Amino acid sequence: MNALCAAGTGSFLDQQAERLGIAIDREFAELALRSTSPARIAGRCTVFAKSDMIHLQQKGTPVPDILMGFCLALVRNYRSVVCKGKAFTPPIFFQGGVAYNAAVARAFETVLDLAPGQLVVPEHHWIMAAIGTALNVMDELEAGSATPFRGFERLAEGERFGQQNGKHHPPLRAAAPAIAGALRHLNGSDGMPVPVFLGVDVGSISTKAVLIDHEHRVVARHYRLTAGAPLEAIRAALHAVSADVGTRI
């Protein structure tokens, strides 16, 4: 439906929910519908949308406002890229798996300026394409133009091929720098606390905290996933390095 990229699709919705640590089938819509001031997010490109969401997280924008802003961005992109300026005449059927998401349904009503009841989610919305395919084949059979069904041989062959070629390398793991010497250095001969420098890096994926001394030796370090909550991640990282060094710095 969209030859450009994944923007405006359910897969991008799933991806960003996973990045934020939010269950797409439970929490996402519930949180998004609590929004009081949806954030403005660029929806034309998945990269720009993700960058906007990361920036909003780092500014401390409430998660409900980010999620609702994301839903609105998806719908605006769908209207412009997939529908390409076509007119929307109510009633409008919203079908597919994304129709489970009440926040996206709300976004459609907002962007298309629909009155209550003008957006209809069919009873079997998640399998409408399959039902349509079956009805289409029935019409072809009646007209005598249907392609004979060849069975599931090709599907089984593809499954076997995939199983035989599922090769992968083990995950990359960075070697941990030795910090034992630096920790021993904290217990100086004079018993006085050692001056250290603190560095903190907060990213979309992970948050890092490190302590180094005057000789550039690592005194303590901590790595954790940001999980869409940068302030909480920073607090946890600082508590972790503090627990490692106590009052020796």
C-alpha positions as CSV (number, residue, x, y, z in Angstrom):
1,M,0.0,0.0,0.0
2,N,2.9,2.3,0.7
3,A,6.0,1.9,-1.4
4,L,8.1,4.5,0.4
5,C,8.7,3.0,3.8
6,A,7.0,1.7,7.0
7,A,5.7,5.1,8.0
8,G,2.0,5.0,8.4
9,T,1.8,1.3,9.0
10,G,1.0,-1.0,11.9
11,S,4.5,-2.4,11.9
12,F,6.0,1.0,12.8
13,L,3.4,1.4,15.6
14,D,4.5,-2.0,17.0
15,Q,8.2,-1.1,16.7
16,Q,7.9,2.2,18.6
17,A,5.7,0.6,21.3
18,E,8.3,-2.0,21.8
19,R,11.1,0.6,22.0
20,L,9.1,2.5,24.7
21,G,8.4,-0.8,26.6
22,I,4.7,-0.4,26.2
23,A,2.4,-3.4,25.3
24,I,0.7,-2.5,22.0
25,D,-2.3,-4.7,22.7
26,R,-3.0,-3.4,26.2
27,E,-1.3,-0.2,27.5
28,F,-0.7,1.8,24.3
29,A,-4.2,2.9,23.5
30,E,-5.1,3.3,27.2
31,L,-2.2,5.7,27.8
32,A,-2.6,7.6,24.5
33,L,-6.2,8.3,25.2
34,R,-5.2,10.1,28.4
35,S,-3.4,12.7,26.4
36,T,-4.3,16.3,27.1
37,S,-1.9,18.0,24.7
38,P,-0.7,15.7,21.9
39,A,2.9,16.3,20.8
40,R,3.6,17.3,17.2
41,I,5.6,14.5,15.5
42,A,6.8,14.2,11.9
43,G,5.1,11.2,10.4
44,R,6.2,11.2,6.8
45,C,9.5,9.4,7.6
46,T,10.1,6.7,10.3
47,V,13.5,8.1,11.0
48,F,12.3,11.6,11.6
49,A,9.3,10.3,13.7
50,K,11.6,8.3,15.9
51,S,14.0,11.3,16.3
52,D,11.1,13.5,17.3
53,M,9.9,11.0,19.8
54,I,13.3,10.6,21.4
55,H,13.7,14.4,21.6
56,L,10.3,14.6,23.3
57,Q,11.3,11.9,25.8
58,Q,14.5,13.7,26.6
59,K,12.5,16.9,27.3
60,G,10.3,15.1,29.7
61,T,7.1,15.2,27.5
62,P,4.4,13.1,29.1
63,V,4.2,9.6,27.5
64,P,0.5,9.9,26.7
65,D,1.1,13.1,24.7
66,I,3.9,11.4,22.8
67,L,1.8,8.3,22.0
68,M,-1.3,10.4,20.9
69,G,1.0,12.6,18.8
70,F,2.4,9.5,17.2
71,C,-1.0,8.2,16.3
72,L,-2.0,11.5,14.8
73,A,1.2,11.5,12.8
74,L,0.5,8.0,11.4
75,V,-3.0,9.0,10.3
76,R,-1.8,12.2,8.7
77,N,0.8,10.2,6.8
78,Y,-1.8,7.6,5.7
79,R,-4.1,10.3,4.4
80,S,-1.4,12.0,2.4
81,V,0.9,9.2,1.2
82,V,-1.4,6.2,0.9
83,C,-4.7,7.9,0.0
84,K,-3.0,10.7,-2.0
85,G,-5.6,13.4,-1.6
86,K,-8.7,11.2,-2.1
87,A,-11.9,12.5,-0.5
88,F,-13.2,10.7,2.6
89,T,-17.0,10.4,2.5
90,P,-18.6,9.0,5.7
91,P,-19.3,6.4,6.8
92,I,-15.7,5.2,6.7
93,F,-14.8,1.6,7.6
94,F,-11.5,1.2,9.6
95,Q,-10.3,-2.4,9.0
96,G,-7.1,-4.4,9.7
97,G,-5.2,-5.2,12.9
98,V,-4.5,-1.6,13.8
99,A,-8.3,-1.1,14.2
100,Y,-7.9,-2.8,17.5
101,N,-6.1,0.4,18.7
102,A,-8.7,2.8,20.0
103,A,-6.2,5.7,20.0
104,V,-5.6,5.3,16.3
105,A,-9.3,5.3,15.7
106,R,-9.6,8.5,17.7
107,A,-6.8,10.0,15.6
108,F,-8.7,9.2,12.4
109,E,-11.8,10.9,13.8
110,T,-9.7,13.9,14.7
111,V,-7.7,14.2,11.4
112,L,-10.7,13.5,9.2
113,D,-13.0,15.7,11.3
114,L,-15.5,12.9,11.7
115,A,-18.6,13.1,13.9
116,P,-19.3,10.3,16.4
117,G,-20.4,7.1,14.6
118,Q,-19.0,8.1,11.2
119,L,-15.9,5.9,11.7
120,V,-17.0,2.2,11.7
121,V,-14.8,-0.7,12.9
122,P,-16.3,-3.8,11.4
123,E,-16.9,-6.9,13.6
124,H,-14.2,-9.0,11.8
125,H,-11.9,-6.1,11.0
126,W,-8.7,-8.0,11.4
127,I,-9.6,-10.6,8.7
128,M,-11.4,-8.4,6.2
129,A,-8.7,-8.9,3.6
130,A,-9.0,-12.7,4.0
131,I,-12.8,-12.5,3.7
132,G,-12.5,-10.3,0.6
133,T,-10.1,-12.8,-1.0
134,A,-12.4,-15.7,-0.4
135,L,-15.4,-13.8,-1.8
136,N,-13.2,-12.8,-4.8
137,V,-12.3,-16.5,-5.5
138,M,-15.9,-17.5,-5.2
139,D,-16.8,-14.9,-7.9
140,E,-13.9,-16.3,-10.1
141,L,-15.1,-19.9,-9.6
142,E,-18.6,-18.8,-10.7
143,A,-17.2,-17.1,-13.7
144,G,-15.0,-20.1,-14.5
145,S,-11.8,-18.0,-14.3
146,A,-10.3,-19.2,-11.0
147,T,-6.7,-20.5,-10.8
148,P,-6.7,-24.1,-9.6
149,F,-5.4,-24.6,-6.1
150,R,-2.1,-26.4,-6.1
151,G,-2.0,-27.2,-2.4
152,F,0.6,-26.2,0.2
153,E,3.7,-27.7,-1.3
154,R,5.4,-24.4,-2.0
155,L,4.6,-23.2,1.5
156,A,6.0,-26.3,3.0
157,E,9.1,-26.0,0.8
158,G,9.6,-22.4,2.0
159,E,9.3,-23.5,5.6
160,R,11.9,-26.2,5.2
161,F,14.3,-23.8,3.3
162,G,13.9,-21.2,6.1
163,Q,14.7,-23.8,8.8
164,Q,17.8,-25.0,7.0
165,N,19.3,-21.6,6.4
166,G,18.6,-19.9,9.8
167,K,22.2,-19.2,10.4
168,H,23.3,-16.5,12.8
169,H,26.3,-15.3,14.7
170,P,26.4,-15.1,18.5
171,P,25.7,-11.6,19.9
172,L,28.6,-9.1,20.1
173,R,29.8,-8.5,23.6
174,A,32.3,-5.8,24.5
175,A,35.1,-6.7,26.8
176,A,34.6,-5.1,30.3
177,P,37.4,-2.7,31.2
178,A,39.3,-3.6,34.3
179,I,38.5,-1.3,37.2
180,A,39.9,-3.3,40.2
181,G,43.0,-1.1,40.3
182,A,41.0,2.1,40.3
183,L,38.8,0.8,43.1
184,R,41.8,-0.1,45.2
185,H,43.1,3.4,44.5
186,L,40.0,4.8,46.3
187,N,41.4,3.5,49.6
188,G,44.3,6.0,49.6
189,S,47.0,6.0,52.3
190,D,45.6,9.1,53.9
191,G,42.1,7.7,54.0
192,M,40.6,10.8,52.3
193,P,37.9,10.5,49.6
194,V,39.3,10.6,46.1
195,P,38.2,13.3,43.6
196,V,36.4,11.8,40.6
197,F,34.6,13.0,37.5
198,L,31.1,11.9,36.6
199,G,29.9,11.5,33.0
200,V,26.3,10.6,32.0
201,D,25.1,9.8,28.5
202,V,21.3,9.4,27.9
203,G,20.3,7.9,24.6
204,S,17.1,6.6,23.1
205,I,18.2,3.0,23.7
206,S,20.5,3.1,26.7
207,T,21.8,5.3,29.6
208,K,25.4,5.2,30.7
209,A,27.1,6.6,33.8
210,V,30.9,6.5,34.5
211,L,33.2,7.8,37.2
212,I,36.9,8.4,36.4
213,D,39.8,9.7,38.5
214,H,42.6,12.2,37.7
215,E,44.5,9.4,35.9
216,H,41.6,8.7,33.6
217,R,41.0,5.3,35.3
218,V,37.4,4.0,35.4
219,V,36.3,4.0,39.0
220,A,32.7,2.8,38.5
221,R,30.3,2.4,35.6
222,H,26.7,1.5,34.9
223,Y,24.8,0.7,31.8
224,R,21.0,0.3,31.5
225,L,18.2,0.5,29.0
226,T,16.5,4.0,28.9
227,A,13.1,2.3,28.2
228,G,11.4,5.6,27.3
229,A,12.0,7.0,30.8
230,P,15.2,9.1,30.8
231,L,14.8,10.7,34.2
232,E,14.2,7.4,35.9
233,A,17.1,5.8,34.0
234,I,19.5,8.6,35.2
235,R,18.4,8.2,38.8
236,A,18.9,4.5,38.7
237,A,22.3,4.8,37.0
238,L,23.5,7.3,39.7
239,H,22.2,5.1,42.5
240,A,24.1,2.2,41.0
241,V,27.5,3.9,40.7
242,S,27.0,5.4,44.2
243,A,26.4,2.0,45.6
244,D,29.7,0.8,44.1
245,V,31.9,3.5,45.6
246,G,30.0,4.5,48.8
247,T,31.8,7.4,50.7
248,R,35.2,6.8,49.1
249,I,34.9,9.6,46.6
